[in-house]
Amino acid sequence: MKRPIVAIDGPAGAGKSTVARLVADRLGYLLLDTGALYRTVALAAKRAGIPWGDEAAVTGLTETLVRDGAIRLERGGDGALRTLLRGEDVSTLIRTQELAEGASRVSAIAGVREALLTIQRSAVSANGVVLEGRDIGTVVFPDAQAKFFLTASVEVRARRRFDELRSRGQSPELERVHEEVVERDRRDSTRPVAPLRQAPDAVLIDSSALSVEAVVDRIVERVRAIERELEQS
């Protein structure tokens, strides 16, 4: 069976990671969390004492990490996707608001995005893949057959981010999280390199009033239809 590339883009807090994981499970596709790559670069830079705004140094670090195969995404024995930095499982460490901020900063650097394209594109095969991020359908895989733009209101996304951070044992302030979501939207949509935007051929899904299951159902239904179209072509 021919299987498409599934691109799920959208702003911070839209639920892309959760939706992408469930869609990949339902379809039996490989999952690639591109956001985890940028968060890992931000973590590596922090550990190396490199400011996230130092474009040359962060780019050089990223190129070295990619060349050395120091960043890897793989499935663990429980089926969960793990992010490895130099062999260390940093899947939980990178899920903080600080590193979300760092990811937004380093992802605006052209050299970083170019270096990480190697990892993203090398992971794609004919067996179907789900990728989520900010520019999957516009830059990374503009020819992806199944594109979706997942969004929600700022208020809903801030609450989701707040709840996520609390579930991880952190103590965020809802007002501060709301401010960070607004600022992240502004920075991601106005950056000169691969800004956040909906691809013209992407299906828009506003999840503000939808359950995760409803969003997943919509995407899976559409992808199954595309699978049938590919088989007939």
N, C-alpha and C positions, 0 to 999 in steps of 0.2 A: 504494500500500500504506500502511495506517495503521501508524505506528511509535510505540512507547511511549517514555516518559521512563524511563531506567534510572538508578536511584539506588543508589550503592554507598557505604555508610557503614562506619565501623569505627575502631578505635583506631590510634594512631601505630605505624608499622612493620608493619602488617598486609599491606602490598603493594598497597594500593588504587591508587596512581598507575600502577604497572606493569600491573596487571590491567585497570584502566579504559582505558588506552591500547590494549592488545591487544584488548579487547572492542570498543571503538569501531572499530578497524581491521577486525576480522572482520565486524562488522555494517554497516560503511559509515556509521556515525553520527558526529555532531559530538561532540568531547570537550571537557568543561569541567572543568578542575582548580581546584576552589574553594580548595583549600589554598594554591595559588600566589597567590591574591588576598590572603589574610591575610599570607602571607610578604612580599608586596610592600608592603603597608601597614606592616609591621614595619620593612622596609628604609627606606621613605620617612620614617618617624618617626625612625629612628636617624640618618639623614642630616640631618634637620631639628633634631636635638638634643632631641627630645621623648621623655621617658621612656615606656616602654610602659605603665606603670601610671597615667599621667596621662589619665584617661578623657575629660575635656572636650577636651583638646588633640588627642588621637588621633582622637576622633570628628570634630572640626572639620577636621582634616587629611584624613581619609577622605572626608568630604562634599565637600571641595574637589576632591580627586582624581577622584571620580566625576563631579561636575558638569563638570569640565574635560575629561573623557574621557582622563585621564592614565594610567589603568590599562587595558591591553587584552590580551586573549588572542587570538592568531592563529596560523594555520598557516604555517610557512616554506616555502620552495621544495622542501625535502626531505620535507615532510609532517609534520615535528615541530611540536608545539605550542610556541609561544614566548610568554613573558610580557614585556610592554613597560611600562616606567615612564617616562612623559614621552618616549616614543620610543626609549628605550634598552632593548636586550635584556638583561634581568636574569635570564634563565632559570637560568643557572648560579650567579649571585651569591646567589640566595635559597635555594639547596640546601645550607645549612650548618646545623649543630646549633644555632648561636646564633640563627639566624633561625627555626628550628623552634620554639625556645623563645619567641621574640618573637611568632610567629604564635599560639601557644597563649595568650599573655598578651592580645594585642589582640583575639583572637576571643571573649574573655569579656566584651567591652564591647558593651552592647546597641546603642549608636549606630553602632558600626562594622558590626555584623552587619546592621542595618537598611539602612545606606547601600549595602553590597555586594549586598544582595538585588536591587537594581536591575540590576546587571550580570548576575547569575546568571539572573534570570527573563527578561531581554531576549534572552538567547542561545538560548532554547528556541524551536524551530520544530516544524512538523509532520513534519520530515524525520528525526526521531529524534535523541536526544541522550543521552550518558552523562555523569553528574556523580558526582564522588566527594568525600567530605568526612566531617563528623561528624554533620550534622543535615539531610542532603538529604531523606531519606525521612520525617523527623519534622516539620521546620519549613519548609524551602525549598520542597519539592514533596511535601506530605503525600498528594497524590492521584496520585503517580507509579504507573504500572501495574506496573513491574518494580522491586522493592526487594530489596536484598541487604545483609546485614551480614557483612562480612569480618573475621575475627579470627584470632589465633594466640596461643600461649602467650607470656608475657613474655620468657622465655628466647630463644625463636625470633625474636621481634620485635627484641629487643636485638641479637642477632647479625646480623640483616638490616640494621639501621640502621648497625651497626659496619662491616659489609662495604661498604655504600653509601658511607659517609664515606671509607673508605680508598680506594675506587675513584676518588674525586674528589681524591685527593692529600692528604687530611687525615690527621692522626695521632691518632685518638681512643683513649681507654682503654675497654676493654670494660666494666669495672666501672662506670665513670662513665656510659657510655651506658645501661647497665641501670638505674642509679638515675634517670636522666632519663626513661626510658620509664615507670617506675613512677610518678614524680611527674607526668608528663604525663597518664597515665591518671587519677590522682586528681583533678587539676585539671579535666580535660575532663569527667569524669563527675559532678563535684559543683558545677560553676559554676551560678549561678542563671539564666543566660540560655542557652537551647538546649543543655542538657547532652548529652553523648554517651550515646546509648541506642539499643537496637534497636527499630525500629518493629514493632508487633505483627504486621504482615503481611509483614515482610521475611524472606527466606530466609537462614538462618544457614549460613555456610560457615567452618569452622575449617580454615585452611590450614597448620596446624603440620606435618602429615605429607603435604601435597599439593604437587605441582609447580605452577608457575605455569600451565602448559598445562592441567592438570586443572581448576584453578579456572576458567580462561577457558572451557573446554569446558562446564562446568556452567552458567555464566551464559548463554552464548550459546544453549545448548539451551533453557533456560527462556524467554529472550527470544523466540526463534523461535516457541515455542508460544504466547506471548502475542500475537505478531503475527498468528498464525492466528486466535486468538480475537477479536481486534479486527476482522479482516476479515469475520468471520461475524456480528458484532454489528450 
